[in-house]
């Protein structure tokens, strides 16, 4: 018995094919939304921002999206998740999101973003790469499992994780190489003096 058989048996679903097709649709939708988040992350990287992208959906459609832009906006709260949530809330004219909202983000959210996820009532978070230093969904903490929040959300980790992680690694590799080249150019310009 596979996952679909178990699913059908558990939910007494009579049509295995219908359930499987629904599962395949939502899986392909998740992948498509994460790919869109990766496109947005690349837009941020092209502007010198850390490449994190986010897409917020409800009812099977995109209601908000964004990429990191704290450097260009001089706004430390301008993380991809918050940009996407602000856009969605403004478009819906409501600070609370629909019950079926899902946020797709290329990197595990930080503490600040988690707070916004709870307050805006995001139902589900799907993230790509883990953030070992500041991630609060699984890496450093598991805030989504804390019982004292007034809203619970579902977390799915690791969708296109290798691709999301590679994008971050490449960005920081290029940034380090650029800084090293700048340092060497400055040293040469100053006659070897710092």
C-alpha positions in Angstrom: 0.0 0.0 0.0 1.3 3.5 -0.9 0.6 6.9 0.5 -2.4 7.4 -1.8 -3.9 4.0 -0.9 -3.5 4.8 2.8 -5.0 8.3 2.3 -8.0 6.8 0.4 -8.5 4.2 3.1 -8.2 6.6 6.0 -10.7 9.1 4.5 -12.8 6.4 2.9 -12.3 8.0 -0.5 -13.9 5.8 -3.1 -12.0 7.0 -6.2 -8.3 6.5 -5.9 -7.6 8.3 -9.2 -9.5 11.4 -8.2 -7.6 11.7 -4.9 -4.3 11.1 -6.7 -5.1 13.7 -9.3 -5.9 16.2 -6.6 -2.7 15.4 -4.8 -0.7 15.7 -8.1 -2.4 19.1 -8.8 -1.6 20.6 -5.4 2.0 19.2 -5.5 2.5 20.8 -9.0 0.9 24.0 -7.7 3.3 24.1 -4.8 6.3 23.6 -7.1 5.1 26.3 -9.5 4.7 28.8 -6.6 8.1 28.0 -5.2 9.6 28.5 -8.7 7.9 31.9 -8.8 9.4 32.7 -5.4 12.8 31.7 -6.7 12.3 34.1 -9.7 11.5 36.9 -7.2 14.6 36.0 -5.1 16.7 36.4 -8.2 15.2 39.9 -8.8 16.3 40.8 -5.3 19.8 39.4 -5.9 20.1 41.5 -9.1 19.6 44.5 -6.9 22.2 43.5 -4.4 19.7 42.1 -1.8 19.9 38.7 -0.1 18.0 36.5 -2.5 14.8 35.6 -0.7 11.5 35.5 -2.5 8.0 34.9 -1.3 4.6 34.2 -2.9 1.3 34.3 -1.0 -1.7 32.4 -2.3 -5.4 32.0 -1.4 -8.1 30.3 -3.4 -5.6 28.9 -5.9 -4.3 32.3 -7.0 -1.5 34.7 -6.1 -2.6 37.5 -3.7 0.8 38.9 -2.8 4.5 38.5 -3.6 7.8 40.1 -2.9 11.5 39.8 -2.4 14.0 41.0 0.2 14.7 44.7 -0.1 15.8 46.1 3.3 19.0 47.5 1.8 17.4 49.4 -1.1 14.5 50.7 1.1 16.5 51.3 4.3 13.8 49.3 6.0 14.9 46.4 8.2 11.4 44.9 8.1 11.4 44.7 4.3 11.8 40.9 4.2 10.2 39.0 1.3 7.5 37.4 3.5 6.4 40.8 4.9 6.4 42.5 1.5 4.1 39.7 0.2 1.8 39.8 3.2 1.5 43.6 3.1 0.6 43.5 -0.6 -2.0 40.8 0.0 -3.6 42.6 3.0 -3.7 45.9 1.1 -5.3 44.2 -1.9 -7.9 42.4 0.4 -8.4 45.5 2.5 -8.0 43.3 5.6 -5.2 42.7 8.0 -6.2 39.1 8.3 -5.7 36.7 5.4 -8.1 34.1 4.1 -8.3 30.7 5.9 -6.7 28.9 2.9 -3.7 31.2 2.6 -0.3 29.6 1.9 3.0 31.4 1.9 5.8 30.0 -0.3 9.2 31.3 0.6 12.7 30.3 -0.5 14.3 30.5 2.9 13.0 29.5 6.4 11.4 32.5 8.1 13.0 34.5 10.9 11.4 35.5 14.2 10.1 38.8 12.9 8.5 37.2 9.9 7.0 34.4 12.0 5.3 37.0 14.1 3.7 38.6 11.0 2.6 35.1 9.8 0.8 34.5 13.1 -0.8 38.0 13.2 -1.9 37.9 9.6 -3.3 34.4 10.0 -1.3 32.6 7.3 -2.6 29.0 7.3 0.4 27.2 5.8 4.0 28.0 5.2 6.1 26.2 2.6 9.8 27.0 2.6 12.7 25.8 0.5 16.1 26.1 2.3 16.6 25.9 6.0 18.2 29.0 7.7 20.6 27.5 10.2 21.4 30.8 11.9 18.0 32.5 12.3 15.3 30.1 11.1 12.5 29.6 13.6 10.3 27.0 11.9 12.7 24.1 12.5 16.4 25.2 12.5 16.9 27.2 15.7 13.4 27.0 17.2 10.1 25.4 16.2 7.8 28.4 17.0 5.0 27.0 14.9 4.6 24.2 17.5 4.4 26.5 20.6 1.0 26.1 22.2 0.6 29.7 23.5 0.0 31.4 20.1 -3.6 32.4 19.2 -3.1 31.0 15.7 -1.6 27.7 14.5 -0.1 27.2 11.1 1.1 24.3 9.1 4.7 24.1 8.0 6.1 22.2 5.0 9.9 22.3 4.6 12.3 21.5 1.9 10.4 22.2 -1.3 13.1 22.8 -4.0 15.5 23.0 -1.1 18.7 22.2 -3.1 17.8 24.9 -5.7 17.0 27.5 -3.0 20.1 26.7 -1.1 22.3 26.8 -4.2 21.0 30.3 -5.0 21.9 31.6 -1.6 25.4 30.0 -1.7 26.1 31.4 -5.1 25.0 34.9 -4.0 27.3 34.9 -1.0 30.1 33.4 -3.0 29.9 36.2 -5.5 29.6 38.8 -2.7 32.7 37.5 -1.0 34.7 37.5 -4.3 33.5 41.1 -5.0 34.6 42.2 -1.5 37.9 40.5 -1.8 38.5 42.2 -5.2 37.5 45.5 -3.8 39.9 45.1 -0.8 42.8 44.2 -3.2 42.0 47.1 -5.4 42.0 49.5 -2.4 45.3 48.0 -1.2 46.9 48.5 -4.6 45.6 52.0 -4.9 47.1 52.9 -1.5 50.5 51.5 -2.4 50.1 48.3 -0.3 49.0 50.2 2.9 45.6 49.6 4.4 
